[in-house]
Amino acid sequence: IGLAVDGWRGSVERTGVRPQVDATLVLWIIWGTVTALAMVLALLLTTSRGAWLALGVSLGLIGPWWAVKAVFGGRKVLPAFVALVGLLVIGAMLVWGLVPSVRRNLLAVAPIANRLAIFSQAGLLVRDYPFTGSGLGTFPLVHSTYSLLIHVPILSHAHALPLNVAVEQGLIAAAALILSWAAAGWLGLRAL
């Protein structure tokens, strides 16, 4: 919406001629507004910390994108942005590995420690069913039976979609999921 309005406003400032409003542009603006409001409403009604974390990461990536765009102009923006985000991720990994107090403080937070335990248990289940998976919708029972040694399902999923797919459908399906995400991300970034 913002890009369409900025482009329209910029053309008015450059030419001094107010262009006719295209009906499809108006429909796109209305559709964008409605979907944005639906997403904001869903975000406000959710109890998922992951949704808020994803929003924070997405908003946090806007700054580096604008910085790379300002430095490189219109050329080579995507490779520079990917390199910058890669450097930020490597920096975070170095801080995690080289600063024990950061690692110790993060692992002391109960939700993080709990998720890491779930990931470890799910990883062991992937090792048991690497090619075929345990079957669709079987994570709750397989996890409780083989990891927790009880016969009452406690968790409905592995709290990470690729890991859940790896447990239920195998490593090939998890790799296909990750590749489809990478392809969608690449196409989306190329469209920018």
WODA-V335585 format. One record per run of one state. SS is the DSSP state (2 for helix, 1 for strand, 0 for the rest). FROM is the first residue (numbers start at 1). LEN is the number of residues. If there is no record, write none. Layout:
SS,FROM,LEN
SS,FROM,LEN
This chain:
0,1,1
2,2,14
0,16,7
2,23,23
0,46,3
2,49,24
0,73,4
2,77,22
0,99,1
2,100,8
0,108,2
2,110,19
0,129,10
2,139,9
0,148,13
2,161,9
0,170,1
2,171,21
0,192,1
